[in-house]
Amino acid sequence: MERLAVIILAAGKGKRMHSGLVKVLHPLLGRPMLSYPLEVTLGHLQPEKTVVVIGHQGKQIQTSFSDPRVTFVEQEDQLGTGHAVSVTEPILGGFKKTILILCGDTPLIRTQTLREMLNHHQDKKAVLTLLTAHLEAPAGYGRVVREVVGGVNKIVEEKDATDRELEIKEVNSGIYCVQAPFLFQALKKLRSDNAQGEYYLTDIVEIAHREKRKICTFSAPDLWEIMGINTKAGLSKAENILKNRRRREGNEE
């Protein structure tokens, strides 16, 4: 695997958790949710740089994770996922290889899936690779809009989607492999003229398509891997999935 840097987005408050504790610090089987994507990256992928974007309760997050291999960057204004990634440019702007972008609230992602996705991205010499999944009930996810011949045109967020786009079953996980030079160039072209008035990271897909860059997708082998935790009910579901996964993997040893 070629040189790698990782960005983990962890700046959101998580209002739907209905808690005074920032979402990524909620315990999942006794450990903060954020510790899972950090363990996958630091423990197994071993990137050259790992940057965590923080916002709400940022100091508390930094105190909880003191690994010197992690660099924290604050997103002072919550202007969207595109803006969140852009605040990492002072650290990663000179990096020339692959950046893996993860979400701090997606703790079920597996190391093997990310390795296979990274290998696919690099083997295909793609500028951008998306981790996607096909869901029968895709509500809440951005939809992957493709050309008739199968290439990816764009990702449309649910609040901006047409009725026809809402029927699409292929969804965006929020996990990306992207070549660093393209990423930071594309981020400067983002606009906030959408339903939420934010700078969407997903819009880099349409920019890549418009510039005729190579875009690939990689399908998540297990739909639960892309589940974002937004509520306490979701947290409870994730705990059950992790318990079952550990029990199954223990029986396989």
Backbone bond lengths (Angstrom), bond angles and torsions (degrees), N, CA, C in turn:
res aa  C-N    CA-C-N  psi(-1)  N-CA   C-N-CA  omega(-1)  CA-C   N-CA-C  phi
1 M - - - 1.462 - - 1.530 109.83 -
2 E 1.334 116.00 135.66 1.457 119.22 -178.12 1.524 111.07 -76.66
3 R 1.308 116.13 178.05 1.458 121.95 -177.29 1.527 111.17 -54.09
4 L 1.331 115.49 144.67 1.461 121.14 -172.35 1.524 110.91 -142.14
5 A 1.334 115.39 141.56 1.463 122.50 167.33 1.525 107.56 -126.24
6 V 1.307 116.52 154.71 1.467 121.84 -176.89 1.523 109.96 -127.67
7 I 1.333 114.86 136.61 1.461 121.94 170.61 1.522 107.70 -117.47
8 I 1.323 117.20 128.45 1.469 121.53 175.16 1.522 107.92 -115.96
9 L 1.324 116.30 123.03 1.458 121.88 -178.58 1.529 109.90 -87.57
10 A 1.335 116.39 117.59 1.463 120.90 -174.71 1.522 111.69 -142.86
11 A 1.336 116.35 32.89 1.463 119.63 -173.92 1.526 113.72 -93.58
12 G 1.332 117.12 -14.81 1.464 119.98 -174.16 1.519 113.04 -71.13
13 K 1.310 115.34 151.84 1.468 121.23 179.38 1.513 112.04 -79.47
14 G 1.343 116.31 -40.14 1.462 120.04 -177.76 1.510 112.43 82.26
15 K 1.331 116.98 58.45 1.468 121.47 -174.98 1.521 112.93 -59.05
16 R 1.343 116.01 -34.59 1.469 119.13 -175.87 1.530 112.98 -72.37
17 M 1.334 116.80 -7.63 1.463 119.47 173.80 1.528 110.85 -74.30
18 H 1.338 116.30 -17.93 1.480 121.75 -179.23 1.529 110.53 50.98
19 S 1.320 114.75 54.55 1.452 121.23 -176.21 1.518 109.44 -145.65
20 G 1.310 116.52 154.25 1.454 121.06 175.39 1.513 112.65 -78.88
21 L 1.320 117.00 -7.27 1.464 122.16 -178.48 1.524 109.68 -96.70
22 V 1.323 116.22 133.17 1.459 120.48 178.39 1.532 109.52 -57.65
23 K 1.327 117.26 146.59 1.467 121.69 -169.32 1.523 113.82 -55.99
24 V 1.335 118.16 -47.18 1.468 119.87 -172.14 1.528 113.52 -70.18
25 L 1.336 117.36 -8.43 1.464 120.05 176.53 1.526 112.51 -97.22
26 H 1.328 117.40 -3.37 1.466 118.93 176.49 1.531 109.16 -62.05
27 P 1.337 116.94 135.86 1.468 119.54 -176.76 1.518 112.43 -73.53
28 L 1.327 114.36 138.17 1.453 123.08 175.78 1.525 106.42 -127.24
29 L 1.320 116.42 107.86 1.465 122.39 -172.09 1.525 111.21 52.14
30 G 1.332 114.74 43.52 1.461 120.37 173.46 1.517 115.94 85.53
31 R 1.330 116.96 -0.27 1.466 120.06 179.75 1.512 109.64 -126.54
32 P 1.345 118.47 147.20 1.465 119.90 177.94 1.532 110.73 -58.67
33 M 1.319 115.99 141.96 1.462 121.76 -178.12 1.533 112.24 -51.68
34 L 1.325 116.37 -39.92 1.459 121.03 -177.53 1.525 112.55 -63.84
35 S 1.318 117.42 -22.56 1.465 119.79 -177.05 1.527 112.08 -66.15
36 Y 1.329 117.26 -22.69 1.468 119.59 -177.14 1.537 112.20 -72.08
37 P 1.337 120.06 -53.83 1.463 117.54 175.77 1.528 112.67 -63.68
38 L 1.331 117.26 -30.28 1.469 119.36 176.64 1.525 111.07 -66.84
39 E 1.309 117.56 -40.74 1.462 120.65 179.14 1.524 110.81 -63.57
40 V 1.334 116.45 -42.03 1.463 120.39 179.69 1.526 110.57 -60.36
41 T 1.324 116.34 -44.72 1.460 119.31 -175.68 1.525 111.89 -77.02
42 L 1.308 117.68 -53.93 1.461 120.20 -175.64 1.522 112.09 -69.96
43 G 1.317 115.82 -38.43 1.459 119.51 -174.49 1.510 114.35 -82.06
44 H 1.329 117.26 -25.30 1.465 118.93 -171.56 1.528 113.86 -127.15
45 L 1.328 118.14 -40.55 1.464 119.83 -178.37 1.524 112.09 -86.04
46 Q 1.339 115.87 -26.13 1.469 122.55 175.85 1.532 113.34 49.24
47 P 1.329 116.96 61.49 1.468 120.59 178.68 1.523 111.72 -70.25
48 E 1.320 115.14 160.35 1.468 119.89 175.85 1.521 110.90 -67.09
49 K 1.341 115.09 -37.75 1.462 120.10 179.85 1.519 108.97 -138.68
50 T 1.331 115.72 140.28 1.463 121.79 174.82 1.518 107.85 -127.34
51 V 1.317 115.96 119.29 1.467 121.72 -177.23 1.521 108.90 -118.00
52 V 1.321 116.14 126.54 1.461 121.68 177.03 1.524 108.46 -109.30
53 V 1.328 115.33 123.66 1.468 120.64 179.56 1.527 108.00 -90.18
54 I 1.322 115.81 120.90 1.463 121.45 -177.25 1.525 110.08 -119.07
55 G 1.325 114.69 162.13 1.462 120.49 178.91 1.520 108.90 -149.87
56 H 1.314 116.46 -90.37 1.464 121.15 178.12 1.531 110.43 -62.46
57 Q 1.335 115.53 131.94 1.468 123.07 179.55 1.533 111.55 52.67
58 G 1.316 114.59 39.16 1.456 120.14 -176.74 1.517 113.92 -59.26
59 K 1.329 116.55 -41.11 1.464 119.36 -179.27 1.528 110.63 -65.12
60 Q 1.310 116.24 -35.98 1.464 120.08 179.17 1.531 110.12 -66.86
61 I 1.318 116.68 -38.48 1.467 120.35 177.40 1.521 110.03 -64.57
62 Q 1.333 116.88 -45.20 1.467 119.98 -179.65 1.520 111.06 -61.32
63 T 1.318 117.08 -39.42 1.460 121.06 179.19 1.522 111.21 -64.25
64 S 1.331 115.86 -33.84 1.466 120.38 -177.24 1.520 112.59 -76.02
65 F 1.348 116.96 -21.08 1.464 121.08 -176.95 1.531 108.49 -130.99
66 S 1.309 115.52 98.40 1.465 120.20 -173.60 1.519 113.42 -103.26
67 D 1.337 117.99 12.06 1.457 121.01 -179.63 1.531 109.50 -60.42
68 P 1.314 118.34 124.67 1.476 120.70 -177.07 1.524 113.50 -66.30
69 R 1.327 117.64 -13.79 1.464 120.42 178.51 1.527 112.49 -77.63
70 V 1.335 116.70 -8.62 1.466 121.24 -177.72 1.519 110.19 -102.02
71 T 1.316 116.52 130.31 1.465 122.54 173.75 1.520 108.15 -107.73
72 F 1.319 116.34 129.08 1.467 121.14 178.89 1.522 109.60 -101.17
73 V 1.323 115.04 137.57 1.459 121.69 177.03 1.526 107.36 -129.05
74 E 1.314 116.37 133.46 1.461 120.12 -176.93 1.525 111.94 -92.25
75 Q 1.321 115.30 131.59 1.460 122.33 170.07 1.531 106.09 -96.82
76 E 1.313 116.29 96.35 1.459 119.88 -172.76 1.527 111.97 -67.39
77 D 1.327 117.07 -40.02 1.460 121.51 178.27 1.522 108.73 -109.14
78 Q 1.331 116.22 132.42 1.463 120.84 -178.44 1.529 109.00 -85.25
79 L 1.327 115.51 87.77 1.463 120.88 -174.54 1.524 112.74 -110.74
80 G 1.329 116.89 16.17 1.449 119.82 177.09 1.518 113.45 112.63
81 T 1.330 115.01 169.34 1.464 120.89 -175.99 1.528 112.49 -67.55
82 G 1.333 117.04 -34.68 1.460 119.54 177.44 1.521 111.12 -63.61
83 H 1.319 115.44 -43.22 1.461 120.25 177.24 1.524 110.70 -64.39
84 A 1.335 116.89 -38.00 1.468 120.56 179.81 1.523 111.35 -60.24
85 V 1.326 116.68 -43.06 1.465 119.68 178.91 1.522 110.68 -69.64
86 S 1.313 117.33 -34.45 1.471 120.24 -177.03 1.526 112.67 -64.09
87 V 1.340 117.89 -27.01 1.467 119.20 -178.89 1.530 111.90 -71.96
88 T 1.336 117.05 -8.30 1.468 119.81 177.02 1.525 112.14 -86.48
89 E 1.334 117.92 -5.43 1.466 119.95 -174.17 1.531 113.18 -59.83
90 P 1.345 120.81 -38.18 1.471 118.35 178.14 1.531 113.07 -57.76
91 I 1.319 117.79 -24.80 1.459 121.56 -179.47 1.529 111.75 -95.22
92 L 1.331 116.30 -40.94 1.461 120.79 -172.06 1.523 113.90 -108.91
93 G 1.320 117.65 0.54 1.459 120.08 -176.90 1.514 114.43 -59.61
94 G 1.330 117.47 -26.43 1.451 120.70 179.65 1.517 113.90 -92.75
95 F 1.328 116.70 -2.49 1.464 120.95 179.95 1.524 109.01 -75.03
96 K 1.318 118.26 139.70 1.470 120.97 -171.77 1.527 114.15 -113.88
97 K 1.320 117.57 -3.62 1.467 119.68 -173.90 1.537 110.57 -110.38
98 T 1.324 116.23 -148.76 1.464 121.79 -172.85 1.516 112.03 -79.89
99 I 1.331 114.93 135.09 1.457 121.70 170.20 1.527 107.73 -112.54
100 L 1.320 116.11 127.96 1.456 122.81 175.07 1.519 107.86 -98.81
101 I 1.332 116.14 123.38 1.463 121.13 -179.43 1.518 109.13 -106.96
102 L 1.321 115.63 123.51 1.456 122.92 -178.93 1.524 110.35 -122.14
103 C 1.328 115.34 167.18 1.464 121.46 177.43 1.525 109.06 -111.41
104 G 1.298 115.94 136.08 1.461 120.40 -179.94 1.508 113.98 -68.17
105 D 1.343 117.38 -15.34 1.460 120.93 -178.91 1.528 112.50 -106.54
106 T 1.347 115.83 22.30 1.469 120.66 176.67 1.527 107.85 -120.82
107 P 1.333 117.14 75.12 1.465 120.54 -169.14 1.527 115.18 -82.00
108 L 1.335 118.89 -6.37 1.459 120.52 -174.20 1.526 113.71 -94.04
109 I 1.316 116.76 0.95 1.461 120.22 179.86 1.527 109.47 -64.77
110 R 1.334 115.72 139.49 1.464 121.20 -177.25 1.536 111.65 -99.53
111 T 1.309 114.92 150.35 1.464 120.53 176.55 1.522 111.16 -59.01
112 Q 1.329 116.69 -44.41 1.461 120.14 -177.08 1.522 111.57 -60.44
113 T 1.328 116.74 -40.21 1.459 120.23 179.32 1.519 110.73 -62.38
114 L 1.321 116.92 -44.35 1.460 120.39 -179.38 1.525 111.06 -67.55
115 R 1.328 117.65 -39.03 1.471 120.12 177.35 1.529 110.53 -61.16
116 E 1.323 115.58 -45.89 1.466 119.38 -178.49 1.522 110.97 -66.22
117 M 1.323 116.06 -37.56 1.464 119.97 177.48 1.529 110.98 -64.61
118 L 1.328 116.63 -44.35 1.465 120.93 179.20 1.531 110.89 -63.14
119 N 1.316 116.48 -41.56 1.468 119.52 178.83 1.529 110.80 -64.72
120 H 1.323 116.60 -40.54 1.459 121.52 177.97 1.529 110.29 -61.79
121 H 1.320 115.41 -46.35 1.460 121.71 179.23 1.531 110.99 -58.03
122 Q 1.310 116.31 -45.37 1.457 120.63 -176.64 1.529 112.25 -76.22
123 D 1.332 117.16 -37.52 1.466 120.27 178.21 1.526 111.33 -63.89
124 K 1.338 116.17 -37.79 1.464 121.18 -178.31 1.526 112.39 -83.39
125 K 1.340 115.97 -5.76 1.465 121.49 -177.32 1.531 110.95 53.63
126 A 1.327 114.48 44.16 1.457 120.94 179.62 1.522 110.47 -80.99
127 V 1.318 115.65 152.25 1.460 121.36 170.80 1.524 109.83 -82.43
128 L 1.331 115.41 -32.04 1.455 120.90 -174.78 1.524 109.19 -146.73
129 T 1.327 116.66 130.52 1.462 121.75 175.38 1.516 108.73 -128.51
130 L 1.333 116.39 133.08 1.460 123.01 -178.72 1.519 109.78 -107.98
131 L 1.309 116.47 138.62 1.459 120.20 169.08 1.521 107.07 -87.75
132 T 1.325 116.36 119.32 1.461 120.90 -176.78 1.523 110.16 -123.73
133 A 1.323 115.00 172.05 1.462 121.38 175.37 1.519 108.37 -153.19
134 H 1.318 116.45 156.81 1.462 122.08 175.74 1.527 108.28 -105.31
135 L 1.325 115.44 118.63 1.458 121.71 -177.61 1.521 110.56 -117.62
136 E 1.321 116.15 136.53 1.467 119.87 175.77 1.522 110.83 -69.14
137 A 1.331 116.38 -31.84 1.467 121.20 177.78 1.528 107.63 -121.57
138 P 1.333 117.91 85.18 1.470 121.12 -171.05 1.537 114.81 -85.52
139 A 1.312 118.51 11.02 1.463 121.03 -176.67 1.524 110.98 -55.05
140 G 1.325 115.52 135.38 1.452 122.03 177.55 1.513 114.33 97.52
141 Y 1.324 116.98 -12.81 1.461 121.01 -177.48 1.528 111.27 -107.38
142 G 1.335 115.67 151.89 1.447 120.78 170.04 1.517 109.43 -69.98
143 R 1.348 116.82 143.74 1.461 121.05 -177.51 1.535 110.45 -97.53
144 V 1.335 115.82 143.76 1.453 122.33 178.40 1.524 108.07 -90.49
145 V 1.320 116.63 112.75 1.468 122.22 -178.07 1.523 108.39 -95.50
146 R 1.342 115.77 123.35 1.458 121.08 -176.81 1.525 111.22 -114.05
147 E 1.331 114.49 158.62 1.449 121.27 171.21 1.530 108.70 -73.84
148 V 1.312 116.02 167.87 1.457 120.56 177.87 1.526 111.03 -57.74
149 V 1.321 117.10 -37.22 1.470 121.35 -178.36 1.524 112.50 -82.06
150 G 1.301 118.21 -1.82 1.453 120.81 172.72 1.506 117.24 109.34
151 G 1.345 118.44 -16.50 1.456 120.24 178.93 1.522 111.92 -67.75
152 V 1.334 116.68 153.67 1.460 121.25 -178.38 1.528 110.46 -82.38
153 N 1.316 116.04 128.08 1.465 122.45 176.12 1.525 111.83 -89.74
154 K 1.335 114.08 -48.59 1.459 119.19 -173.04 1.521 109.24 -169.87
155 I 1.318 115.17 172.15 1.459 122.61 167.00 1.519 106.72 -114.41
156 V 1.308 115.74 131.68 1.457 119.34 177.86 1.527 108.37 -113.65
157 E 1.328 115.39 126.83 1.462 119.58 177.88 1.525 109.65 -70.04
158 E 1.315 115.34 150.30 1.467 119.87 -172.88 1.524 112.66 -56.68
159 K 1.315 117.24 -40.14 1.469 119.89 -177.98 1.520 112.91 -68.85
160 D 1.332 117.18 -16.80 1.464 121.57 -179.63 1.529 112.13 -105.83
161 A 1.328 117.25 -1.51 1.462 121.12 -172.82 1.525 112.48 -79.28
162 T 1.326 115.18 147.54 1.463 121.46 171.68 1.529 108.69 -78.37
163 D 1.330 116.03 168.85 1.465 119.47 178.21 1.526 111.01 -58.29
164 R 1.332 116.24 -39.28 1.463 120.00 179.65 1.520 111.34 -66.93
165 E 1.325 116.89 -40.45 1.463 120.33 179.41 1.525 111.57 -66.94
166 L 1.333 116.31 -31.80 1.463 119.35 178.88 1.526 112.58 -66.44
167 E 1.326 116.87 -18.07 1.467 120.73 178.78 1.529 112.08 -79.82
168 I 1.334 117.63 -12.17 1.468 121.91 -179.55 1.532 109.55 -66.44
169 K 1.335 115.87 134.23 1.465 121.29 -177.81 1.533 112.95 -93.99
170 E 1.345 117.07 -20.01 1.460 119.38 -179.83 1.524 109.54 -80.75
171 V 1.331 116.68 126.18 1.456 121.07 -173.92 1.524 111.33 -121.26
172 N 1.305 113.89 158.05 1.457 122.73 177.66 1.525 109.44 -89.22
173 S 1.317 116.47 133.58 1.467 120.72 -179.16 1.517 113.15 -85.52
174 G 1.350 116.79 -19.16 1.461 120.59 -173.32 1.517 112.63 88.13
175 I 1.350 116.51 7.15 1.465 122.01 178.41 1.525 108.22 -111.29
176 Y 1.341 116.24 130.37 1.466 121.61 -172.70 1.520 110.65 -137.61
177 C 1.332 115.14 147.64 1.463 122.43 160.54 1.526 105.88 -109.27
178 V 1.305 117.15 131.09 1.470 119.23 -176.79 1.513 109.71 -148.52
179 Q 1.313 115.46 141.41 1.455 119.80 176.56 1.527 109.08 -70.84
180 A 1.317 116.08 128.91 1.459 121.76 -171.68 1.528 114.13 -56.24
181 P 1.338 120.33 -47.55 1.473 118.54 -178.52 1.527 112.44 -58.59
182 F 1.350 116.91 -43.15 1.462 119.52 178.04 1.522 110.44 -63.95
183 L 1.323 118.01 -42.53 1.458 121.49 -176.91 1.520 111.67 -54.97
184 F 1.309 117.27 -52.60 1.461 119.20 -174.21 1.527 112.18 -74.59
185 Q 1.332 117.43 -25.36 1.465 119.46 172.01 1.528 110.54 -68.95
186 A 1.340 116.05 -43.64 1.465 120.90 -177.48 1.524 111.46 -67.75
187 L 1.313 117.63 -36.75 1.464 120.56 -179.15 1.524 111.81 -60.11
188 K 1.315 116.77 -32.03 1.465 120.55 179.21 1.530 112.04 -70.83
189 K 1.331 116.94 -14.57 1.466 121.20 -178.30 1.533 112.77 -98.34
190 L 1.316 117.73 -0.54 1.467 120.23 -178.14 1.518 111.55 -68.60
191 R 1.332 115.42 147.63 1.453 123.02 175.68 1.524 108.92 -124.36
192 S 1.315 116.81 156.51 1.470 120.88 -177.56 1.526 112.68 -106.77
193 D 1.342 116.99 22.85 1.466 119.72 -179.04 1.530 110.32 -86.47
194 N 1.322 114.57 74.40 1.464 122.16 179.85 1.519 109.20 -144.07
195 A 1.322 116.18 -179.69 1.471 121.08 -172.81 1.521 112.81 -61.32
196 Q 1.339 117.53 -27.99 1.460 119.93 -176.98 1.525 113.44 -103.84
197 G 1.346 116.25 -2.61 1.459 119.32 179.69 1.512 113.05 62.63
198 E 1.346 116.50 35.00 1.448 121.61 -176.74 1.528 111.02 -121.13
199 Y 1.331 114.65 165.53 1.457 120.76 174.28 1.530 107.29 -93.37
200 Y 1.328 115.09 104.47 1.462 120.93 -176.05 1.527 111.12 -81.55
201 L 1.313 117.30 128.93 1.456 120.51 171.47 1.529 110.78 -62.31
202 T 1.315 116.70 -33.09 1.468 121.15 -178.76 1.521 112.74 -58.21
203 D 1.317 117.95 -23.68 1.471 120.35 -178.22 1.521 113.17 -68.80
204 I 1.338 117.59 -13.66 1.463 118.30 176.78 1.530 110.60 -66.52
205 V 1.339 116.73 -21.42 1.467 120.18 178.20 1.525 110.10 -66.73
206 E 1.327 116.31 -46.45 1.460 119.90 179.15 1.534 110.87 -65.41
207 I 1.331 116.22 -35.99 1.468 119.67 176.99 1.523 110.12 -63.20
208 A 1.327 117.40 -44.32 1.468 121.10 178.66 1.523 110.86 -62.10
209 H 1.322 116.88 -40.86 1.470 120.88 178.67 1.526 110.60 -64.19
210 R 1.316 115.77 -44.42 1.462 120.20 -179.00 1.531 111.36 -63.13
211 E 1.315 115.71 -34.52 1.471 120.54 -179.56 1.526 112.75 -88.70
212 K 1.366 115.47 7.31 1.465 121.81 178.52 1.530 112.33 58.24
213 R 1.320 115.47 37.93 1.464 120.66 173.90 1.534 108.95 -84.90
214 K 1.305 116.35 159.31 1.456 119.86 -178.04 1.517 110.68 -81.79
215 I 1.330 115.53 119.32 1.462 122.84 178.99 1.520 108.33 -113.69
216 C 1.317 117.25 130.74 1.466 122.35 176.30 1.533 109.66 -121.89
217 T 1.319 114.27 160.98 1.460 119.73 172.04 1.522 108.31 -123.92
218 F 1.327 114.98 154.47 1.460 121.60 175.03 1.519 106.41 -133.77
219 S 1.307 116.18 128.11 1.462 120.37 -173.68 1.530 110.85 -87.72
220 A 1.322 116.34 129.61 1.467 121.03 177.84 1.524 109.42 -65.16
221 P 1.335 118.04 126.36 1.465 119.98 -177.67 1.530 113.63 -70.29
222 D 1.301 116.47 -23.09 1.466 122.29 179.98 1.522 107.23 -129.98
223 L 1.317 116.89 119.59 1.464 120.58 -175.21 1.525 112.73 -60.39
224 W 1.338 116.90 -28.82 1.461 119.08 -178.40 1.524 111.99 -67.70
225 E 1.336 117.50 -22.34 1.458 120.02 -177.47 1.520 112.97 -61.54
226 I 1.327 117.20 -27.85 1.466 119.26 -176.44 1.534 112.32 -96.39
227 M 1.319 117.28 3.90 1.465 120.08 -175.93 1.523 110.96 -66.31
228 G 1.309 116.56 120.05 1.458 121.17 173.78 1.519 109.67 -86.51
229 I 1.319 116.51 138.79 1.463 121.17 -178.86 1.521 108.69 -92.67
230 N 1.328 116.24 115.45 1.465 120.84 -178.51 1.521 113.92 -121.40
231 T 1.332 116.45 -15.75 1.472 121.05 -177.15 1.522 109.51 -136.11
232 K 1.317 115.93 166.44 1.461 119.52 177.04 1.519 111.09 -67.02
233 A 1.326 116.48 -31.04 1.461 119.48 175.73 1.530 110.22 -64.99
234 G 1.341 116.39 -40.04 1.460 120.52 176.84 1.520 111.45 -64.87
235 L 1.321 116.35 -37.09 1.461 120.99 178.12 1.526 110.48 -63.56
236 S 1.331 116.18 -42.33 1.462 121.22 178.82 1.530 110.50 -64.11
237 K 1.333 116.14 -40.48 1.462 120.62 177.98 1.525 110.78 -62.92
238 A 1.326 116.18 -42.88 1.469 120.63 179.14 1.531 111.12 -62.31
239 E 1.325 116.70 -37.94 1.467 119.75 178.55 1.524 110.87 -62.79
240 N 1.331 116.35 -42.41 1.464 119.91 179.19 1.529 111.10 -64.64
241 I 1.330 116.44 -40.13 1.465 120.31 179.29 1.525 110.44 -64.19
242 L 1.336 116.43 -43.58 1.465 120.03 179.66 1.533 111.45 -64.90
243 K 1.325 117.05 -40.30 1.470 120.38 178.13 1.523 110.41 -61.51
244 N 1.335 116.30 -45.65 1.462 120.49 179.80 1.528 111.43 -65.20
245 R 1.338 115.74 -38.83 1.466 119.90 178.90 1.523 110.31 -63.40
246 R 1.321 117.00 -45.10 1.461 120.24 -179.45 1.523 111.41 -66.54
247 R 1.321 116.22 -37.98 1.472 120.06 178.82 1.532 109.86 -65.18
248 R 1.322 116.31 -43.06 1.462 121.29 -179.50 1.525 111.01 -66.82
249 E 1.334 116.55 -44.12 1.465 120.13 -179.41 1.528 111.12 -68.47
250 G 1.331 116.58 -31.40 1.463 120.36 176.67 1.514 111.15 -67.27
251 N 1.334 115.60 -36.85 1.472 119.44 179.85 1.515 111.67 -72.25
252 E 1.374 115.52 -23.07 1.457 119.07 -177.95 1.524 111.94 -82.77
253 E 1.332 117.20 -16.93 1.467 120.39 -176.97 1.538 111.43 -72.25
